[in-house]
Amino acid sequence: MVRCIALFLLLTGLTIGALFPTPVTKFKIDGVLKCRIPGLWCHYVTLYEIDDVTKNDLIDFHGVRCTRQATFGYKLEGVQYGDELGDDFYEITMYARHNCSERSQIKEITYIPEAVPLNTTDAEFHWNVDVSGTGTTVDTYYFF
């Protein structure tokens, strides 16, 4: 029975938030990315709410930004109106893709803060990270 309801919600595009309203949760994450490799370097930062069954929710992003400075401050913010059926927590993940590496390879690093209860109204995180040469090699800055 639960699977039938979940399938119905998935097919009709309804979410648990539409059926059982929860408070709006405002998310904010800020910090500084640091690159110790001299020269021009670029990065692309995204903030998602991760879902198991449905497509992950993009909360905020900033497009590719480049600088010759060693540090670059960022700030991402957005809202969520509930989560998937049966999920009591938001699973937040931030991805930073950058080319602060040997031969300017694009790398991805991930930050996963603690899960946030659905009844939270404001969730703030801070992540300062030295990206120099760190991460998994990826083909592009973009996620799509």
N, CA, C and O atoms as CSV, one atom per row, in Angstrom:
chain,resi,resn,atom,element,x,y,z
A,1,MET,N,N,0.818,-1.194,0.000
A,1,MET,CA,C,0.000,0.000,0.000
A,1,MET,C,C,0.868,1.268,0.000
A,1,MET,O,O,0.601,2.214,-0.740
A,2,VAL,N,N,1.906,1.269,0.838
A,2,VAL,CA,C,2.797,2.429,0.901
A,2,VAL,C,C,3.480,2.633,-0.443
A,2,VAL,O,O,3.638,3.768,-0.893
A,3,ARG,N,N,3.887,1.544,-1.087
A,3,ARG,CA,C,4.523,1.654,-2.401
A,3,ARG,C,C,3.558,2.232,-3.431
A,3,ARG,O,O,3.964,3.024,-4.281
A,4,CYS,N,N,2.294,1.846,-3.364
A,4,CYS,CA,C,1.290,2.379,-4.293
A,4,CYS,C,C,1.135,3.885,-4.111
A,4,CYS,O,O,1.061,4.632,-5.087
A,5,ILE,N,N,1.087,4.322,-2.863
A,5,ILE,CA,C,0.957,5.755,-2.583
A,5,ILE,C,C,2.200,6.498,-3.066
A,5,ILE,O,O,2.091,7.554,-3.689
A,6,ALA,N,N,3.376,5.948,-2.780
A,6,ALA,CA,C,4.624,6.581,-3.216
A,6,ALA,C,C,4.678,6.665,-4.737
A,6,ALA,O,O,5.085,7.689,-5.286
A,7,LEU,N,N,4.273,5.599,-5.422
A,7,LEU,CA,C,4.260,5.600,-6.885
A,7,LEU,C,C,3.281,6.645,-7.407
A,7,LEU,O,O,3.588,7.365,-8.358
A,8,PHE,N,N,2.104,6.731,-6.790
A,8,PHE,CA,C,1.121,7.739,-7.187
A,8,PHE,C,C,1.703,9.144,-7.046
A,8,PHE,O,O,1.580,9.966,-7.954
A,9,LEU,N,N,2.329,9.413,-5.915
A,9,LEU,CA,C,2.909,10.735,-5.684
A,9,LEU,C,C,4.012,11.029,-6.684
A,9,LEU,O,O,4.120,12.148,-7.185
A,10,LEU,N,N,4.823,10.037,-6.971
A,10,LEU,CA,C,5.912,10.202,-7.926
A,10,LEU,C,C,5.358,10.506,-9.311
A,10,LEU,O,O,5.844,11.410,-9.990
A,11,LEU,N,N,4.348,9.760,-9.730
A,11,LEU,CA,C,3.775,9.936,-11.062
A,11,LEU,C,C,3.006,11.241,-11.203
A,11,LEU,O,O,2.983,11.827,-12.285
A,12,THR,N,N,2.395,11.694,-10.156
A,12,THR,CA,C,1.619,12.935,-10.233
A,12,THR,C,C,2.439,14.166,-9.886
A,12,THR,O,O,1.957,15.290,-10.025
A,13,GLY,N,N,3.661,13.969,-9.441
A,13,GLY,CA,C,4.524,15.101,-9.124
A,13,GLY,C,C,4.273,15.709,-7.762
A,13,GLY,O,O,4.794,16.783,-7.462
A,14,LEU,N,N,3.491,15.050,-6.935
A,14,LEU,CA,C,3.230,15.569,-5.593
A,14,LEU,C,C,4.376,15.220,-4.661
A,14,LEU,O,O,5.047,14.204,-4.840
A,15,THR,N,N,4.591,16.051,-3.685
A,15,THR,CA,C,5.595,15.762,-2.666
A,15,THR,C,C,4.919,15.729,-1.312
A,15,THR,O,O,3.768,16.143,-1.170
A,16,ILE,N,N,5.624,15.244,-0.341
A,16,ILE,CA,C,5.088,15.200,1.017
A,16,ILE,C,C,4.737,16.602,1.503
A,16,ILE,O,O,3.787,16.778,2.266
A,17,GLY,N,N,5.499,17.595,1.064
A,17,GLY,CA,C,5.221,18.971,1.464
A,17,GLY,C,C,3.889,19.479,0.951
A,17,GLY,O,O,3.261,20.331,1.580
A,18,ALA,N,N,3.453,18.961,-0.193
A,18,ALA,CA,C,2.163,19.379,-0.732
A,18,ALA,C,C,1.011,18.776,0.062
A,18,ALA,O,O,-0.046,19.394,0.187
A,19,LEU,N,N,1.206,17.578,0.599
A,19,LEU,CA,C,0.148,16.902,1.343
A,19,LEU,C,C,0.115,17.311,2.808
A,19,LEU,O,O,-0.955,17.519,3.381
A,20,PHE,N,N,1.281,17.423,3.402
A,20,PHE,CA,C,1.399,17.757,4.820
A,20,PHE,C,C,2.353,18.940,4.937
A,20,PHE,O,O,3.557,18.748,5.103
A,21,PRO,N,N,1.833,20.150,4.853
A,21,PRO,CA,C,2.706,21.322,4.825
A,21,PRO,C,C,3.672,21.363,6.014
A,21,PRO,O,O,3.286,21.114,7.156
A,22,THR,N,N,4.903,21.676,5.723
A,22,THR,CA,C,5.925,21.863,6.746
A,22,THR,C,C,6.399,23.306,6.639
A,22,THR,O,O,6.185,23.951,5.613
A,23,PRO,N,N,7.037,23.815,7.677
A,23,PRO,CA,C,7.542,25.184,7.588
A,23,PRO,C,C,8.553,25.308,6.447
A,23,PRO,O,O,9.266,24.358,6.122
A,24,VAL,N,N,8.596,26.469,5.863
A,24,VAL,CA,C,9.617,26.748,4.859
A,24,VAL,C,C,10.960,26.755,5.572
A,24,VAL,O,O,11.096,27.363,6.634
A,25,THR,N,N,11.944,26.091,5.003
A,25,THR,CA,C,13.289,26.086,5.574
A,25,THR,C,C,14.199,26.914,4.680
A,25,THR,O,O,14.324,26.648,3.485
A,26,LYS,N,N,14.833,27.923,5.274
A,26,LYS,CA,C,15.783,28.768,4.552
A,26,LYS,C,C,17.186,28.230,4.804
A,26,LYS,O,O,17.597,28.039,5.948
A,27,PHE,N,N,17.909,27.991,3.721
A,27,PHE,CA,C,19.275,27.489,3.815
A,27,PHE,C,C,20.254,28.574,3.399
A,27,PHE,O,O,20.009,29.336,2.464
A,28,LYS,N,N,21.367,28.625,4.115
A,28,LYS,CA,C,22.426,29.562,3.779
A,28,LYS,C,C,23.754,28.879,4.079
A,28,LYS,O,O,23.943,28.302,5.150
A,29,ILE,N,N,24.666,28.953,3.120
A,29,ILE,CA,C,26.024,28.459,3.353
A,29,ILE,C,C,26.982,29.488,2.775
A,29,ILE,O,O,26.782,29.990,1.668
A,30,ASP,N,N,28.014,29.792,3.531
A,30,ASP,CA,C,29.015,30.722,3.032
A,30,ASP,C,C,30.388,30.287,3.500
A,30,ASP,O,O,30.530,29.424,4.366
A,31,GLY,N,N,31.382,30.901,2.912
A,31,GLY,CA,C,32.743,30.570,3.282
A,31,GLY,C,C,33.728,31.096,2.262
A,31,GLY,O,O,33.414,31.970,1.454
A,32,VAL,N,N,34.928,30.542,2.319
A,32,VAL,CA,C,36.010,30.969,1.443
A,32,VAL,C,C,36.659,29.740,0.821
A,32,VAL,O,O,36.987,28.775,1.510
A,33,LEU,N,N,36.837,29.795,-0.497
A,33,LEU,CA,C,37.629,28.793,-1.202
A,33,LEU,C,C,39.034,29.359,-1.345
A,33,LEU,O,O,39.207,30.529,-1.686
A,34,LYS,N,N,40.037,28.526,-1.082
A,34,LYS,CA,C,41.425,28.983,-1.141
A,34,LYS,C,C,42.204,28.132,-2.137
A,34,LYS,O,O,42.076,26.908,-2.155
A,35,CYS,N,N,43.017,28.793,-2.968
A,35,CYS,CA,C,43.880,28.103,-3.932
A,35,CYS,C,C,45.313,28.583,-3.733
A,35,CYS,O,O,45.598,29.772,-3.876
A,36,ARG,N,N,46.214,27.659,-3.405
A,36,ARG,CA,C,47.619,28.006,-3.174
A,36,ARG,C,C,48.474,27.855,-4.426
A,36,ARG,O,O,49.683,28.076,-4.370
A,37,ILE,N,N,47.873,27.484,-5.552
A,37,ILE,CA,C,48.605,27.356,-6.813
A,37,ILE,C,C,48.496,28.695,-7.539
A,37,ILE,O,O,47.386,29.139,-7.831
A,38,PRO,N,N,49.627,29.353,-7.841
A,38,PRO,CA,C,49.581,30.688,-8.452
A,38,PRO,C,C,48.908,30.676,-9.830
A,38,PRO,O,O,48.935,29.678,-10.550
A,39,GLY,N,N,48.306,31.816,-10.169
A,39,GLY,CA,C,47.709,31.982,-11.488
A,39,GLY,C,C,46.194,32.032,-11.436
A,39,GLY,O,O,45.584,32.030,-10.367
A,40,LEU,N,N,45.612,32.077,-12.613
A,40,LEU,CA,C,44.159,32.127,-12.738
A,40,LEU,C,C,43.558,30.770,-12.390
A,40,LEU,O,O,44.015,29.738,-12.881
A,41,TRP,N,N,42.539,30.775,-11.548
A,41,TRP,CA,C,41.816,29.544,-11.243
A,41,TRP,C,C,40.324,29.853,-11.207
A,41,TRP,O,O,39.912,30.981,-10.938
A,42,CYS,N,N,39.530,28.831,-11.484
A,42,CYS,CA,C,38.084,29.011,-11.591
A,42,CYS,C,C,37.367,27.984,-10.726
A,42,CYS,O,O,37.930,26.953,-10.359
A,43,HIS,N,N,36.112,28.290,-10.409
A,43,HIS,CA,C,35.317,27.356,-9.609
A,43,HIS,C,C,33.834,27.538,-9.906
A,43,HIS,O,O,33.407,28.559,-10.444
A,44,TYR,N,N,33.071,26.530,-9.543
A,44,TYR,CA,C,31.612,26.498,-9.721
A,44,TYR,C,C,31.063,25.819,-8.480
A,44,TYR,O,O,31.479,24.709,-8.149
A,45,VAL,N,N,30.133,26.470,-7.786
A,45,VAL,CA,C,29.649,25.964,-6.505
A,45,VAL,C,C,28.135,25.752,-6.571
A,45,VAL,O,O,27.403,26.610,-7.064
A,46,THR,N,N,27.668,24.593,-6.066
A,46,THR,CA,C,26.234,24.297,-6.044
A,46,THR,C,C,25.833,23.763,-4.678
A,46,THR,O,O,26.628,23.141,-3.973
A,47,LEU,N,N,24.582,24.019,-4.322
A,47,LEU,CA,C,24.008,23.534,-3.070
A,47,LEU,C,C,22.737,22.762,-3.405
A,47,LEU,O,O,21.808,23.311,-3.999
A,48,TYR,N,N,22.699,21.491,-3.022
A,48,TYR,CA,C,21.569,20.607,-3.319
A,48,TYR,C,C,20.962,20.056,-2.042
A,48,TYR,O,O,21.617,19.965,-1.004
A,49,GLU,N,N,19.683,19.690,-2.147
A,49,GLU,CA,C,19.032,18.838,-1.155
A,49,GLU,C,C,18.899,17.494,-1.848
A,49,GLU,O,O,18.261,17.389,-2.896
A,50,ILE,N,N,19.498,16.473,-1.268
A,50,ILE,CA,C,19.589,15.156,-1.898
A,50,ILE,C,C,18.325,14.346,-1.614
A,50,ILE,O,O,17.862,14.276,-0.475
A,51,ASP,N,N,17.777,13.738,-2.664
A,51,ASP,CA,C,16.592,12.892,-2.551
A,51,ASP,C,C,16.927,11.475,-2.990
A,51,ASP,O,O,17.795,11.266,-3.837
A,52,ASP,N,N,16.229,10.499,-2.405
A,52,ASP,CA,C,16.464,9.098,-2.746
A,52,ASP,C,C,15.688,8.656,-3.979
A,52,ASP,O,O,16.213,7.919,-4.813
A,53,VAL,N,N,14.447,9.099,-4.098
A,53,VAL,CA,C,13.571,8.614,-5.161
A,53,VAL,C,C,13.416,9.638,-6.279
A,53,VAL,O,O,13.521,9.297,-7.457
A,54,THR,N,N,13.168,10.876,-5.915
A,54,THR,CA,C,12.954,11.919,-6.913
A,54,THR,C,C,14.266,12.629,-7.230
A,54,THR,O,O,15.297,12.369,-6.611
A,55,LYS,N,N,14.204,13.525,-8.200
A,55,LYS,CA,C,15.386,14.289,-8.599
A,55,LYS,C,C,15.850,15.178,-7.444
A,55,LYS,O,O,15.026,15.753,-6.734
A,56,ASN,N,N,17.156,15.291,-7.259
A,56,ASN,CA,C,17.705,16.166,-6.221
A,56,ASN,C,C,17.255,17.606,-6.459
A,56,ASN,O,O,17.090,18.037,-7.600
A,57,ASP,N,N,17.060,18.345,-5.363
A,57,ASP,CA,C,16.596,19.729,-5.448
A,57,ASP,C,C,17.785,20.680,-5.445
A,57,ASP,O,O,18.581,20.687,-4.507
A,58,LEU,N,N,17.898,21.476,-6.493
A,58,LEU,CA,C,18.923,22.514,-6.541
A,58,LEU,C,C,18.450,23.686,-5.691
A,58,LEU,O,O,17.426,24.300,-5.989
A,59,ILE,N,N,19.192,23.995,-4.639
A,59,ILE,CA,C,18.831,25.113,-3.762
A,59,ILE,C,C,19.423,26.413,-4.298
A,59,ILE,O,O,18.726,27.425,-4.382
A,60,ASP,N,N,20.695,26.390,-4.657
A,60,ASP,CA,C,21.339,27.586,-5.203
A,60,ASP,C,C,22.661,27.182,-5.849
A,60,ASP,O,O,23.175,26.089,-5.613
A,61,PHE,N,N,23.194,28.075,-6.658
A,61,PHE,CA,C,24.497,27.851,-7.283
A,61,PHE,C,C,25.056,29.202,-7.700
A,61,PHE,O,O,24.321,30.185,-7.801
A,62,HIS,N,N,26.341,29.242,-7.936
A,62,HIS,CA,C,26.874,30.364,-8.694
A,62,HIS,C,C,27.683,29.778,-9.832
A,62,HIS,O,O,28.394,28.784,-9.679
A,63,GLY,N,N,27.554,30.418,-10.964
A,63,GLY,CA,C,28.210,29.932,-12.173
A,63,GLY,C,C,29.719,29.984,-12.041
A,63,GLY,O,O,30.253,30.357,-10.996
A,64,VAL,N,N,30.390,29.610,-13.097
A,64,VAL,CA,C,31.853,29.581,-13.074
A,64,VAL,C,C,32.372,30.995,-12.814
A,64,VAL,O,O,32.017,31.949,-13.507
A,65,ARG,N,N,33.208,31.095,-11.811
A,65,ARG,CA,C,33.842,32.366,-11.450
A,65,ARG,C,C,35.352,32.142,-11.440
A,65,ARG,O,O,35.829,31.101,-10.988
A,66,CYS,N,N,36.085,33.109,-11.932
A,66,CYS,CA,C,37.540,32.974,-12.015
A,66,CYS,C,C,38.221,34.151,-11.318
A,66,CYS,O,O,37.684,35.258,-11.265
A,67,THR,N,N,39.407,33.889,-10.789
A,67,THR,CA,C,40.163,34.925,-10.089
A,67,THR,C,C,41.653,34.585,-10.119
A,67,THR,O,O,42.037,33.433,-10.319
A,68,ARG,N,N,42.462,35.585,-9.923
A,68,ARG,CA,C,43.901,35.379,-9.730
A,68,ARG,C,C,44.261,35.494,-8.246
A,68,ARG,O,O,45.407,35.261,-7.859
A,69,GLN,N,N,43.290,35.848,-7.433
A,69,GLN,CA,C,43.493,35.954,-5.992
A,69,GLN,C,C,43.582,34.555,-5.376
A,69,GLN,O,O,43.073,33.591,-5.946
A,70,ALA,N,N,44.218,34.448,-4.231
A,70,ALA,CA,C,44.359,33.151,-3.558
A,70,ALA,C,C,43.064,32.696,-2.900
A,70,ALA,O,O,42.883,31.504,-2.651
A,71,THR,N,N,42.159,33.635,-2.616
A,71,THR,CA,C,40.907,33.263,-1.950
A,71,THR,C,C,39.716,33.861,-2.695
A,71,THR,O,O,39.827,34.878,-3.380
A,72,PHE,N,N,38.579,33.198,-2.535
A,72,PHE,CA,C,37.339,33.686,-3.135
A,72,PHE,C,C,36.195,33.361,-2.189
A,72,PHE,O,O,35.973,32.197,-1.857
A,73,GLY,N,N,35.473,34.376,-1.755
A,73,GLY,CA,C,34.331,34.166,-0.874
A,73,GLY,C,C,33.087,33.797,-1.668
A,73,GLY,O,O,32.894,34.271,-2.787
A,74,TYR,N,N,32.257,32.961,-1.094
A,74,TYR,CA,C,31.006,32.568,-1.741
A,74,TYR,C,C,29.874,32.607,-0.717
A,74,TYR,O,O,30.099,32.563,0.492
A,75,LYS,N,N,28.655,32.689,-1.237
A,75,LYS,CA,C,27.458,32.649,-0.393
A,75,LYS,C,C,26.331,32.067,-1.239
A,75,LYS,O,O,26.012,32.584,-2.309
A,76,LEU,N,N,25.735,30.990,-0.747
A,76,LEU,CA,C,24.604,30.360,-1.417
A,76,LEU,C,C,23.430,30.350,-0.458
A,76,LEU,O,O,23.600,30.118,0.739
A,77,GLU,N,N,22.233,30.603,-0.983
A,77,GLU,CA,C,21.055,30.546,-0.124
A,77,GLU,C,C,19.818,30.236,-0.949
A,77,GLU,O,O,19.749,30.529,-2.143
A,78,GLY,N,N,18.847,29.639,-0.282
A,78,GLY,CA,C,17.598,29.283,-0.936
A,78,GLY,C,C,16.661,28.636,0.061
A,78,GLY,O,O,16.967,28.560,1.251
A,79,VAL,N,N,15.516,28.169,-0.422
A,79,VAL,CA,C,14.496,27.602,0.458
A,79,VAL,C,C,14.060,26.222,-0.021
A,79,VAL,O,O,14.238,25.857,-1.183
A,80,GLN,N,N,13.486,25.471,0.910
A,80,GLN,CA,C,12.867,24.177,0.630
A,80,GLN,C,C,11.511,24.157,1.317
A,80,GLN,O,O,11.333,24.737,2.388
A,81,TYR,N,N,10.563,23.486,0.690
A,81,TYR,CA,C,9.183,23.427,1.187
A,81,TYR,C,C,8.790,21.994,1.511
A,81,TYR,O,O,7.716,21.548,1.107
A,82,GLY,N,N,9.621,21.274,2.220
A,82,GLY,CA,C,9.345,19.878,2.520
A,82,GLY,C,C,10.239,18.970,1.699
A,82,GLY,O,O,11.021,19.423,0.863
A,83,ASP,N,N,10.105,17.670,1.960
A,83,ASP,CA,C,10.979,16.692,1.318
A,83,ASP,C,C,10.148,15.512,0.844
A,83,ASP,O,O,8.918,15.552,0.870
A,84,GLU,N,N,10.825,14.476,0.416
A,84,GLU,CA,C,10.154,13.279,-0.096
A,84,GLU,C,C,9.276,12.612,0.960
A,84,GLU,O,O,9.472,12.794,2.162
A,85,LEU,N,N,8.320,11.848,0.490
A,85,LEU,CA,C,7.447,11.073,1.361
A,85,LEU,C,C,8.281,10.179,2.271
A,85,LEU,O,O,9.140,9.433,1.801
A,86,GLY,N,N,8.026,10.255,3.565
A,86,GLY,CA,C,8.722,9.410,4.529
A,86,GLY,C,C,10.065,9.930,4.986
A,86,GLY,O,O,10.732,9.280,5.792
A,87,ASP,N,N,10.481,11.084,4.496
A,87,ASP,CA,C,11.778,11.639,4.874
A,87,ASP,C,C,11.561,12.749,5.895
A,87,ASP,O,O,10.822,13.699,5.633
A,88,ASP,N,N,12.198,12.636,7.052
A,88,ASP,CA,C,12.033,13.618,8.123
A,88,ASP,C,C,13.159,14.642,8.185
A,88,ASP,O,O,13.124,15.559,9.006
A,89,PHE,N,N,14.157,14.487,7.317
A,89,PHE,CA,C,15.327,15.357,7.348
A,89,PHE,C,C,15.704,15.788,5.938
A,89,PHE,O,O,15.530,15.045,4.973
A,90,TYR,N,N,16.225,17.008,5.843
A,90,TYR,CA,C,16.856,17.466,4.606
A,90,TYR,C,C,18.296,16.962,4.615
A,90,TYR,O,O,18.997,17.096,5.618
A,91,GLU,N,N,18.730,16.393,3.518
A,91,GLU,CA,C,20.121,15.972,3.357
A,91,GLU,C,C,20.772,16.978,2.409
A,91,GLU,O,O,20.545,16.947,1.199
A,92,ILE,N,N,21.569,17.855,2.968
A,92,ILE,CA,C,22.163,18.956,2.217
A,92,ILE,C,C,23.566,18.566,1.768
A,92,ILE,O,O,24.331,17.968,2.525
A,93,THR,N,N,23.891,18.914,0.527
A,93,THR,CA,C,25.226,18.653,0.003
A,93,THR,C,C,25.675,19.839,-0.837
A,93,THR,O,O,24.927,20.344,-1.674
A,94,MET,N,N,26.904,20.275,-0.602
A,94,MET,CA,C,27.496,21.327,-1.419
A,94,MET,C,C,28.620,20.718,-2.237
A,94,MET,O,O,29.446,19.961,-1.728
A,95,TYR,N,N,28.631,21.067,-3.516
A,95,TYR,CA,C,29.694,20.623,-4.411
A,95,TYR,C,C,30.474,21.845,-4.864
A,95,TYR,O,O,29.891,22.869,-5.223
A,96,ALA,N,N,31.790,21.732,-4.844
A,96,ALA,CA,C,32.646,22.784,-5.390
A,96,ALA,C,C,33.536,22.140,-6.446
A,96,ALA,O,O,34.308,21.227,-6.152
A,97,ARG,N,N,33.419,22.622,-7.666
A,97,ARG,CA,C,34.295,22.163,-8.749
A,97,ARG,C,C,35.266,23.292,-9.046
A,97,ARG,O,O,34.882,24.461,-9.090
A,98,HIS,N,N,36.529,22.934,-9.249
A,98,HIS,CA,C,37.576,23.949,-9.400
A,98,HIS,C,C,38.701,23.400,-10.270
A,98,HIS,O,O,38.805,22.192,-10.483
A,99,ASN,N,N,39.539,24.303,-10.766
A,99,ASN,CA,C,40.718,23.875,-11.525
A,99,ASN,C,C,42.011,24.302,-10.842
A,99,ASN,O,O,43.020,24.530,-11.510
A,100,CYS,N,N,41.987,24.412,-9.530
A,100,CYS,CA,C,43.185,24.725,-8.756
A,100,CYS,C,C,43.956,23.424,-8.563
A,100,CYS,O,O,43.963,22.837,-7.481
A,101,SER,N,N,44.604,22.990,-9.642
A,101,SER,CA,C,45.277,21.690,-9.639
A,101,SER,C,C,46.377,21.693,-10.692
A,101,SER,O,O,46.478,22.615,-11.502
A,102,GLU,N,N,47.191,20.659,-10.667
A,102,GLU,CA,C,48.221,20.527,-11.696
A,102,GLU,C,C,47.555,20.437,-13.060
A,102,GLU,O,O,46.547,19.749,-13.222
A,103,ARG,N,N,48.109,21.121,-14.021
A,103,ARG,CA,C,47.590,21.128,-15.393
A,103,ARG,C,C,46.138,21.608,-15.466
A,103,ARG,O,O,45.446,21.325,-16.444
A,104,SER,N,N,45.676,22.320,-14.458
A,104,SER,CA,C,44.320,22.890,-14.428
A,104,SER,C,C,43.213,21.868,-14.656
A,104,SER,O,O,42.185,22.177,-15.258
A,105,GLN,N,N,43.433,20.647,-14.167
A,105,GLN,CA,C,42.365,19.646,-14.234
A,105,GLN,C,C,41.213,20.106,-13.352
A,105,GLN,O,O,41.432,20.691,-12.291
A,106,ILE,N,N,39.987,19.843,-13.789
A,106,ILE,CA,C,38.824,20.206,-12.984
A,106,ILE,C,C,38.596,19.110,-11.948
A,106,ILE,O,O,38.522,17.926,-12.276
A,107,LYS,N,N,38.489,19.531,-10.701
A,107,LYS,CA,C,38.301,18.604,-9.579
A,107,LYS,C,C,36.996,18.939,-8.859
A,107,LYS,O,O,36.517,20.072,-8.913
A,108,GLU,N,N,36.430,17.939,-8.188
A,108,GLU,CA,C,35.214,18.151,-7.404
A,108,GLU,C,C,35.449,17.733,-5.965
A,108,GLU,O,O,35.971,16.653,-5.690
A,109,ILE,N,N,35.054,18.613,-5.051
A,109,ILE,CA,C,35.054,18.276,-3.632
A,109,ILE,C,C,33.630,18.450,-3.113
A,109,ILE,O,O,32.839,19.209,-3.672
A,110,THR,N,N,33.323,17.740,-2.045
A,110,THR,CA,C,31.963,17.705,-1.520
A,110,THR,C,C,31.967,18.018,-0.034
A,110,THR,O,O,32.850,17.583,0.706
A,111,TYR,N,N,30.972,18.775,0.388
A,111,TYR,CA,C,30.763,19.071,1.802
A,111,TYR,C,C,29.354,18.626,2.159
A,111,TYR,O,O,28.384,19.063,1.540
A,112,ILE,N,N,29.240,17.756,3.160
A,112,ILE,CA,C,27.943,17.260,3.611
A,112,ILE,C,C,27.791,17.591,5.095
A,112,ILE,O,O,28.336,16.890,5.947
A,113,PRO,N,N,27.052,18.657,5.405
A,113,PRO,CA,C,26.821,18.975,6.821
A,113,PRO,C,C,25.811,18.003,7.421
A,113,PRO,O,O,25.300,17.124,6.727
A,114,GLU,N,N,25.529,18.161,8.693
A,114,GLU,CA,C,24.559,17.277,9.352
A,114,GLU,C,C,23.179,17.437,8.717
A,114,GLU,O,O,22.860,18.483,8.153
A,115,ALA,N,N,22.365,16.380,8.819
A,115,ALA,CA,C,20.997,16.427,8.300
A,115,ALA,C,C,20.190,17.469,9.077
A,115,ALA,O,O,20.418,17.683,10.268
A,116,VAL,N,N,19.256,18.104,8.398
A,116,VAL,CA,C,18.458,19.179,8.986
A,116,VAL,C,C,17.007,18.710,9.120
A,116,VAL,O,O,16.396,18.340,8.117
A,117,PRO,N,N,16.436,18.714,10.337
A,117,PRO,CA,C,15.035,18.312,10.507
A,117,PRO,C,C,14.096,19.189,9.667
A,117,PRO,O,O,14.337,20.384,9.498
A,118,LEU,N,N,13.029,18.585,9.148
A,118,LEU,CA,C,12.079,19.306,8.297
A,118,LEU,C,C,11.440,20.506,8.984
A,118,LEU,O,O,11.068,21.469,8.313
A,119,ASN,N,N,11.306,20.468,10.300
A,119,ASN,CA,C,10.647,21.577,11.001
A,119,ASN,C,C,11.590,22.743,11.307
A,119,ASN,O,O,11.198,23.681,12.001
A,120,THR,N,N,12.810,22.701,10.809
A,120,THR,CA,C,13.775,23.788,10.989
A,120,THR,C,C,13.393,24.950,10.077
A,120,THR,O,O,13.062,24.736,8.911
A,121,THR,N,N,13.434,26.170,10.591
A,121,THR,CA,C,13.103,27.323,9.748
A,121,THR,C,C,14.337,27.969,9.123
A,121,THR,O,O,14.256,28.491,8.010
A,122,ASP,N,N,15.470,27.946,9.812
A,122,ASP,CA,C,16.710,28.522,9.285
A,122,ASP,C,C,17.861,27.558,9.531
A,122,ASP,O,O,18.053,27.080,10.649
A,123,ALA,N,N,18.621,27.276,8.485
A,123,ALA,CA,C,19.796,26.406,8.606
A,123,ALA,C,C,20.981,27.125,7.970
A,123,ALA,O,O,20.963,27.442,6.781
A,124,GLU,N,N,22.006,27.377,8.773
A,124,GLU,CA,C,23.196,28.086,8.299
A,124,GLU,C,C,24.421,27.210,8.451
A,124,GLU,O,O,24.605,26.536,9.465
A,125,PHE,N,N,25.262,27.233,7.417
A,125,PHE,CA,C,26.505,26.469,7.436
A,125,PHE,C,C,27.637,27.360,6.941
A,125,PHE,O,O,27.420,28.294,6.169
A,126,HIS,N,N,28.842,27.056,7.398
A,126,HIS,CA,C,30.035,27.780,6.969
A,126,HIS,C,C,31.073,26.734,6.567
A,126,HIS,O,O,31.309,25.766,7.290
A,127,TRP,N,N,31.685,26.946,5.408
A,127,TRP,CA,C,32.696,25.993,4.941
A,127,TRP,C,C,33.820,26.762,4.280
A,127,TRP,O,O,33.674,27.268,3.167
A,128,ASN,N,N,34.947,26.845,4.977
A,128,ASN,CA,C,36.173,27.400,4.427
A,128,ASN,C,C,37.050,26.219,4.058
A,128,ASN,O,O,37.276,25.330,4.878
A,129,VAL,N,N,37.545,26.204,2.828
A,129,VAL,CA,C,38.292,25.030,2.387
A,129,VAL,C,C,39.422,25.425,1.439
A,129,VAL,O,O,39.263,26.288,0.576
A,130,ASP,N,N,40.559,24.772,1.626
A,130,ASP,CA,C,41.684,24.900,0.711
A,130,ASP,C,C,41.489,23.840,-0.367
A,130,ASP,O,O,41.601,22.645,-0.094
A,131,VAL,N,N,41.199,24.271,-1.582
A,131,VAL,CA,C,40.905,23.334,-2.670
A,131,VAL,C,C,42.153,22.912,-3.442
A,131,VAL,O,O,42.058,22.088,-4.352
A,132,SER,N,N,43.302,23.450,-3.103
A,132,SER,CA,C,44.538,23.232,-3.863
A,132,SER,C,C,44.816,21.755,-4.121
A,132,SER,O,O,45.172,21.010,-3.207
A,133,GLY,N,N,44.651,21.346,-5.363
A,133,GLY,CA,C,44.970,19.978,-5.768
A,133,GLY,C,C,44.066,18.904,-5.201
A,133,GLY,O,O,44.360,17.719,-5.360
A,134,THR,N,N,42.974,19.273,-4.544
A,134,THR,CA,C,42.127,18.270,-3.894
A,134,THR,C,C,40.889,17.954,-4.723
A,134,THR,O,O,40.408,18.785,-5.493
A,135,GLY,N,N,40.387,16.742,-4.549
A,135,GLY,CA,C,39.132,16.356,-5.175
A,135,GLY,C,C,39.286,15.257,-6.202
A,135,GLY,O,O,40.386,14.795,-6.505
A,136,THR,N,N,38.146,14.858,-6.725
A,136,THR,CA,C,38.059,13.837,-7.758
A,136,THR,C,C,38.012,14.527,-9.114
A,136,THR,O,O,37.278,15.501,-9.281
A,137,THR,N,N,38.770,14.048,-10.070
A,137,THR,CA,C,38.788,14.646,-11.401
A,137,THR,C,C,37.442,14.442,-12.097
A,137,THR,O,O,36.902,13.336,-12.112
A,138,VAL,N,N,36.908,15.526,-12.676
A,138,VAL,CA,C,35.652,15.489,-13.439
A,138,VAL,C,C,35.894,16.149,-14.797
A,138,VAL,O,O,36.915,16.803,-15.005
A,139,ASP,N,N,34.944,15.969,-15.715
A,139,ASP,CA,C,35.117,16.473,-17.081
A,139,ASP,C,C,34.734,17.937,-17.265
A,139,ASP,O,O,35.261,18.613,-18.148
A,140,THR,N,N,33.823,18.426,-16.439
A,140,THR,CA,C,33.274,19.759,-16.655
A,140,THR,C,C,32.917,20.412,-15.323
A,140,THR,O,O,32.809,19.742,-14.295
A,141,TYR,N,N,32.739,21.714,-15.360
A,141,TYR,CA,C,32.287,22.422,-14.162
A,141,TYR,C,C,30.818,22.148,-13.872
A,141,TYR,O,O,30.380,22.235,-12.724
A,142,TYR,N,N,30.059,21.817,-14.910
A,142,TYR,CA,C,28.603,21.751,-14.794
A,142,TYR,C,C,28.111,20.367,-14.425
A,142,TYR,O,O,28.797,19.369,-14.647
A,143,PHE,N,N,26.907,20.317,-13.857
A,143,PHE,CA,C,26.323,19.073,-13.366
A,143,PHE,C,C,25.293,18.495,-14.320
A,143,PHE,O,O,24.762,17.418,-14.048
A,144,PHE,N,N,24.990,19.155,-15.414
A,144,PHE,CA,C,23.957,18.668,-16.331
A,144,PHE,C,C,24.518,18.420,-17.695
A,144,PHE,O,O,23.790,18.006,-18.596
